Amino acid sequence: MWRIRKFNCFNRTKKNVLELKQTNITLKEIDVTDFRFLFNLLKQRDDRANISHKKMPTYSEHVKFIKLKPYSKWYIIQKSKIKIGSIYLSKNDEIGIFINKKFHGENFATYALELLINKNPRTRYLANINPENISSMKFFKKNNFKLIQHTYELEKN
Ligand SMILES: CC(C)(COP(=O)(O)OP(=O)(O)OC[C@H]1O[C@@H](n2cnc3c(N)ncnc32)[C@H](O)[C@@H]1OP(=O)(O)O)[C@@H](O)C(=O)NCCC(=O)NCCS
């Protein structure tokens, strides 16, 4: 599990506020028109990105899950109105972020993380990452999250 204390990560200067605006990255709260996009994004996830979803749900299971409002905030990440990913903040202040593979490596996740934190001030944020998910570990580490624990699981049928 990775944790960040409030605003360690983004000491916002005029310059990076301007940079953020220029990326045209925005967060939009999810609605019914996003269900299919979120399902397609879910299909892109490999086992290393998954902790909670071990197996791909059906579309109707997916819709049911969204309608249960499982997170405190759930956004579509848009670049100039094009949907490029999603980011959520759980009720326990855990962040989950997923960018469409086509848009990886362009700092979009970094900008989306900053927007989420600005919109939802908390004293600390958490991220649960599969230890095989190297890119995500690097991503959170680069954004000043510190590793605070390893969690072990025993699965019983
Ligand atoms: C993790 C993820 C959100 C990063 O999105 P992204 O937009 O590509 O990330 P950014 O371009 O903002 O990357 C910033 C930093 O993250 C790290 N990073 C991102 N992708 C990486 C990769 N493929 N390999 C190594 N480091 C990577 C790097 O430190 C990078 O900084 P650098 O380019 O200066 O080295 C994206 O890879 C993703 O959606 N993965 C699948 C879903 C997932 O695993 N989510 C995490 C569970 S919550």
The ligand as a Tripos MOL2 file, in Angstrom:
@<TRIPOS>MOLECULE
LIG
   48    50     1     0     0
SMALL
NO_CHARGES

@<TRIPOS>ATOM
      1 C1         -0.0620    3.5300  -14.1210 C.3       1 LIG1
      2 C2         -0.7080    4.3730  -15.1940 C.3       1 LIG1
      3 C3         -1.9850    5.0130  -14.6400 C.3       1 LIG1
      4 C4          0.2840    5.4790  -15.6320 C.3       1 LIG1
      5 O1         -0.3480    6.2850  -16.6300 O.3       1 LIG1
      6 P1          0.4990    7.2240  -17.6130 P.3       1 LIG1
      7 O2         -0.3920    8.3110  -18.1080 O.co2     1 LIG1
      8 O3          1.1860    6.3860  -18.6130 O.co2     1 LIG1
      9 O4          1.5660    7.8350  -16.5870 O.3       1 LIG1
     10 P2          2.4570    9.1400  -16.7730 P.3       1 LIG1
     11 O5          2.7900    9.3530  -18.2160 O.co2     1 LIG1
     12 O6          1.8020   10.2740  -16.0390 O.co2     1 LIG1
     13 O7          3.7740    8.6000  -16.0500 O.3       1 LIG1
     14 C5          4.4130    9.2420  -15.0200 C.3       1 LIG1
     15 C6          5.4190    8.2890  -14.3870 C.3       1 LIG1
     16 O8          4.8810    7.0080  -14.0720 O.3       1 LIG1
     17 C7          5.8790    5.9750  -14.2580 C.3       1 LIG1
     18 N1          5.4700    5.1000  -15.3680 N.ar      1 LIG1
     19 C8          4.3310    5.2010  -16.0720 C.ar      1 LIG1
     20 N2          4.2850    4.2220  -16.9990 N.ar      1 LIG1
     21 C9          5.4250    3.4990  -16.8550 C.ar      1 LIG1
     22 C10         5.9500    2.3470  -17.5050 C.ar      1 LIG1
     23 N3          5.3100    1.7400  -18.4940 N.pl3     1 LIG1
     24 N4          7.1520    1.8740  -17.0800 N.ar      1 LIG1
     25 C11         7.7980    2.4680  -16.0890 C.ar      1 LIG1
     26 N5          7.3560    3.5590  -15.4250 N.ar      1 LIG1
     27 C12         6.1780    4.0610  -15.8030 C.ar      1 LIG1
     28 C13         7.1550    6.7020  -14.5910 C.3       1 LIG1
     29 O9          7.8290    7.0170  -13.3780 O.3       1 LIG1
     30 C14         6.6210    7.9620  -15.2580 C.3       1 LIG1
     31 O10         7.5300    9.0290  -15.2060 O.3       1 LIG1
     32 P3          8.7150    9.1460  -16.2900 P.3       1 LIG1
     33 O11         8.0450    9.0520  -17.6270 O.co2     1 LIG1
     34 O12         9.3070   10.4810  -15.9990 O.co2     1 LIG1
     35 O13         9.6330    8.0030  -16.0260 O.co2     1 LIG1
     36 C15        -1.0300    3.5380  -16.4880 C.3       1 LIG1
     37 O14         0.1260    2.7950  -16.8150 O.3       1 LIG1
     38 C16        -2.2120    2.6050  -16.3460 C.2       1 LIG1
     39 O15        -3.3560    3.0050  -16.5870 O.2       1 LIG1
     40 N6         -1.9490    1.3310  -16.0150 N.am      1 LIG1
     41 C17        -2.9880    0.3280  -15.9650 C.3       1 LIG1
     42 C18        -3.9100    0.4810  -14.7840 C.3       1 LIG1
     43 C19        -3.2050    0.3820  -13.4750 C.2       1 LIG1
     44 O16        -2.3540   -0.4770  -13.2870 O.2       1 LIG1
     45 N7         -3.5840    1.2800  -12.5490 N.am      1 LIG1
     46 C20        -3.0020    1.2890  -11.2450 C.3       1 LIG1
     47 C21        -3.8650    0.6260  -10.2590 C.3       1 LIG1
     48 S1         -4.6460    1.8760   -9.3060 S.3       1 LIG1
@<TRIPOS>BOND
     1     1     2 1
     2     2     3 1
     3     2     4 1
     4     2    36 1
     5     4     5 1
     6     5     6 1
     7     6     7 2
     8     6     8 1
     9     6     9 1
    10     9    10 1
    11    10    11 2
    12    10    12 1
    13    10    13 1
    14    13    14 1
    15    14    15 1
    16    15    16 1
    17    15    30 1
    18    16    17 1
    19    17    18 1
    20    17    28 1
    21    18    19 ar
    22    18    27 ar
    23    19    20 ar
    24    20    21 ar
    25    21    22 ar
    26    21    27 ar
    27    22    23 1
    28    22    24 ar
    29    24    25 ar
    30    25    26 ar
    31    26    27 ar
    32    28    29 1
    33    28    30 1
    34    30    31 1
    35    31    32 1
    36    32    33 2
    37    32    34 1
    38    32    35 1
    39    36    37 1
    40    36    38 1
    41    38    39 2
    42    38    40 1
    43    40    41 1
    44    41    42 1
    45    42    43 1
    46    43    44 2
    47    43    45 1
    48    45    46 1
    49    46    47 1
    50    47    48 1
@<TRIPOS>SUBSTRUCTURE
     1 LIG1         1 GROUP 0 **** ****
